[in-house]
Amino acid sequence: MALKDRFDKIISYFDTDDVSENEVHEVQERTSVQRDSRAATAQEASQRSHMTNSAEEEMIGSRPRTYTYDPNRQERQRVQRDNAYQQATPRVQNKDSVRQQREQVTIALKYPRKYEDAQEIVDLLIVNECVLIDFQYMLDAQARRCLDYIDGASRVLYGSLQKVGSSMFLLTPANVMVDIEEMNIPKTGQETSFDFDMKRR
């Protein structure tokens, strides 16, 4: 009987987190029934002559406690669990955040055909996406205008615009580092040249 009482205590400990008024009444009814049954078992135990004093003390000590509902208890337990979790796993959170940052870096490939497409490219920079821009479908004058707009926006947003091909540029946000070594870009028959300084002829 004492073993059953211990299990009941353990189970009731975990059940008290979400106590409602109905459950409180049920617990009180159960405890009164258990008290009656314990009183009967206590009388039987006293009649037995082979029980020792320590066993009798254990029987008396295993009486169920009445639990009162404490509205602040739930909040305290939740805060304690959160604090324990945060103290136990700070390294795991840091590693996960590094993985998420690595996974979230995307490069969008854009082939602008008109000047209005430059706004889409700048919008991608605003949400911290890298953009590879290929001006092969634009005329020289339009490409210069578009490139000038994108370069201005990248400077305002602390981004970086780098030439990576004869008509290709890489636009990156401030948190992305690009290491481009000197490249010899072969001429592919396309004689248009795009410069950062936007020189006029």
N, C-alpha and C positions, 0 to 999 in steps of 0.2 A: 504494500500500500504506500509506503514511503517513497518508493521509486516512482510510482505513478504520480504522486503529488509533486515530485521534483520535475517530472516532465510537464505537468500542468503548469507549474510556475514558469518554466522556460518558454512554453508556448504562449502563455498569457503575457509574458514580457514583450514578445514581439507583436502581439495583437493590440497592445495599448496605444500604438502610434496613431491609429485611425479610429478612435473610440467615438461612438455616437451615444446619444442618450439611451437608445434601445439596448445597445450593447452593455451599457453600465448596469441597467436593470437585470439583464441576463446574467452578468457576472455576479451581481449580488445574490440572485436566486441560486446560482451554482454554488457559491460559497456557503450559503446557508444549508443547502443539501449536503455539501461536503462536510460541513461542521457536524451535522447530525450523524453522518456515516462515520466520521472520525471519532465522535463521542462513543458510538457503539463499539468501534474497534478498540478504542482506548479502554473501555470496560473489559473487553475480552482479553486485552493485553495485561491488564492488572490482575486478572484471574489466573493467568498463566504464571506459574512460579519459576519457570526456567529463564524468564527474560531478565536481563541485567539492568542496572540503573542507567547505564549509558544508552541502551536501546530505547528505554522509556523516554529519556531526555530528547533523543533524536525524534521520536514520534511526536512529542509535544512541540518541538522546534520546527516541525514541518507543517504546521498549521498554515493554511493559505492566508496570505495577507490581502486586505482589501485595497484595491488600487483606486486612487482618486484621479480624476481627469484634470490635468494641468495644461491649460492652453499654451503656455509658454514653453512647455517641455518639448513639443514637436519642433518648434523653432530652434531651441537650443541644440537638439539632437541633429537637426539638419545642418546648422552652422558647424557643429563639431565634425560631422561627416565630411562637409566640404573642405574644412581646414585640414583634416587628416589626409584627404585625397590630394589636395594641392601640395602639401608637404611631402607626400610620398612619391609624387610623379612630376617634379619640375623638369627633370631631364627629358623625360619622354615627351612632354609637351613641346620643349624646345626642338627636339629632333623632328617631331611631326610638323611643326611650323616651318622648319627648313625644307622638309620634303614638299610641303604644300607650295612654298614659294618657288621651288625648282619646277614643280609640275605646272604652275600657273603661268609661266612665261610662254607666251605664244607669239608667233611671227605671222603677221598677215601679209599676203602678197597682193599688191594692188597694181592694176594696169589702168591708170586714169586716161580717159578719152576726151574729157573736156575740163575746163577750169573749175566747174562746180564740184568735181570729184575730190578736189583738194580738201573740202570741208569734211568729208567722210574720213580722210586720212588723218586729219587733225583730231577728229573725235576719237579715233582709235588711240592716238597718243595720250589723250586726256584720260582714258581708262587704263593707262600703263601697258599698252600693247606695243610690241615692236612691229614696224611696218617696212616691208621691202617694196620699194616703188620702182616700177619700170615704165619709163616714158616713151616706149617704142611706138605707141599708137597716137602720139601727139605731135603736132607741128612744133618746130623749134621755138617760135614766139610764144605759143601757148604753154609749152613746157617750161620756158623761162619764167613766165608769170606765175605758173602753178608752183614751181620750185621756190620762187621768192616768197610766196604766201606761206608755204610749208616751213621754210627756213625761219621766217619771222615768228611763226607760232611755236616752233621748237625752241627758240631762244626765250620766249615768254614763259614757256612751260618747263624750262631747264632741261630740255631734251637735247639730243645730239643728232645731227644729220651728216652722214658720211657717204662719199661716193665709192661704190663698190664695183661698178662696171661702166661701160661707155654710156649707157642711158639708165643705169640703175643706181638708186640711192637707198641707204638704210637709215631709217628714222627710229631712234630708240629713246625711251624715257630716261629720266635721271638715274634710276636705280639699276640700269643695265650698262655694263661695261663691255665695249667691243674693242678687240685688239686686232687691227688690220695691219699687216705688214705691207711693205711696198710691193705693189703688184704691177706687173707689166700687162696691161690690158690690150689684148690683140685687137686689131681693127677688123671688124666683121663686115666690112662693106658699107656700114652705116657711118656716114661722114658727119653726123651731128655731134657736137661736143657741148656738154653742159658744164658750166663752171659755177663755183660757189659765189664768186664776186659779182656775177651778173653784169659783165661788161657789155656795153652797147657798141655796135659797129658803126 
